[in-house]
Amino acid sequence: MIPTVRPRRLRATPAMRRLVAETRLHPAELILPVFVREGIEEPRPIQAMPGVMQHTLDSVRRTAAEAAEAGLGGIMLFGVPELRDARGSGADDPDGILNRAARAVAAEAGDALVVQTDLCLDEFTDHGHCGVLDAAGAVDNDATLERYCAMAVAQAEAGSALLGLSGMMDGQVAAVREALDASGHQGTAILAYAAKYASALYGPFREAVDSQLGSDPAVAGDRRGYQQDPANRREGRREARLDIHEGADIVMVKPAGTFLDVLADVAAESEVPVWAYQVSGEAAMIEAAAERGWIDRRAAIEESVLGIRRAGAGAVLSYFAIELAGWLR
C-alpha cells in the first residue's frame, strides 16, 4: 500500500523544519543564575559546575553586562556570605553580599535585564536550612516568614525587580506581598518557586553556595520536611494554585528536566507566567557526558532547554544561558 499521509513532507529540509517548528528558543526567554561570594579577590571556579564561577562584585558587574549584551531576559543573584548565624542575619543586612550585588547589578544593567534575587535563608544560616529552627531543631515555618519579609524589603530597596521565593514555606507569598506593599514596594514582583522538589540534582549547587546543610549532626541534613516529595504530581499543581491565589506574579517548577509532567500541568492551568529552573545537577550531567565524548554538548544543551520550553515554561533559568543565547543569535 502507498501511504497518502506523509508527515515526512514537513521534515524534508532545514528550511521546512524551521518553518513548521512548534517551539522556538529566544535569548529573552533565558535567565542566568549567578553566585556572588563575599571575601574573594577574583572569580573562583566551582568544581562540580564546569564553567560556572563564584563571582566578586566587580566580576558580577561584567557578567551582568555580558548577559545584557547577549539579550538575556534576566539575571538571578545568589549570595555567599563570609559569616553565617542561626537566623541568617546577613540576608536582610543592607550591606550583606546579596543586597550589595543587587545594587551593583541594578546600576550596571538594570535597564536591560530584570534583576532578580534569591529570597531564601539557606545560604545565610550556619545550619544550612531554608528557615530558622525551633527548639527541637525543625524549621519553624511562621518564624521563618518574618525573616523572609525582612529579606524582601531589603532586596527591594537594593534594586531587585523580582524576588525569587525559593524556601517552600507555607504562606510565604502572601506574607512577602503584604510586607512589600506595606513598605512602599508595590511594584516589586514575586517569583514563587511553587513546585520545588526535594531533588537529588541540587548537589553541585550546594558547593556553589557553600551550604552548611548537614554540618550539625543534631539538625536534620535534608529539606524533605518542606520541599516536595518527587513522587507527587498533583501536589505541584496545588502548590502553584495556592501561590497564585496569594499573589505570585510568576510561578516556578524546579528542577525542570525530571519534572516536565508537573511543568506541563502547571502551565496548562496557570493564570500567570510559568518558569522552570534547569538546575545544577542537570547542567553537570550534560557537562560530564560531553567531556567523555558520549554526547554532543551543544545539541544536548539546546535539546534540554527546548524540551523545557516545549513542556510549557515561558522562561528558563539555565547556567548555559549566555552561551545558548550566542548560538541562537
PEMO-V204399 format. One line per field, one symbol per residue. psi: psi as a letter, one per 30 degrees, with the letter a starting at -180 (. if undefined). A space follows every 10 residues. Layout:
# PEMO-V204399
psi->???
This chain:
# PEMO-V204399
psi->kkkfjiffeg geleeeeeeg kfklkkefgk kjkkkkkkgl flkkkjefik fklklleefe eeeeeeeeef glelkkkkkj leklafghef egkfgleeee eeeeeeeegf ffljkkkkjl fefflffglg alkaffglkj eeeeeeeeee eeeeeeffgk fkkjjgfhkk geeeeeeeee efgghffklk jkieijlilf gfeeefeegh kgkffjffkk glgffellkf fkeeeeeeee eeeeefgkfk lkkkleeghf eeeeeeeffk flkklljjle eeeeeeeeee efgfljeeee eeeeeeeeee fgkflkkkfg eeeeeeee.
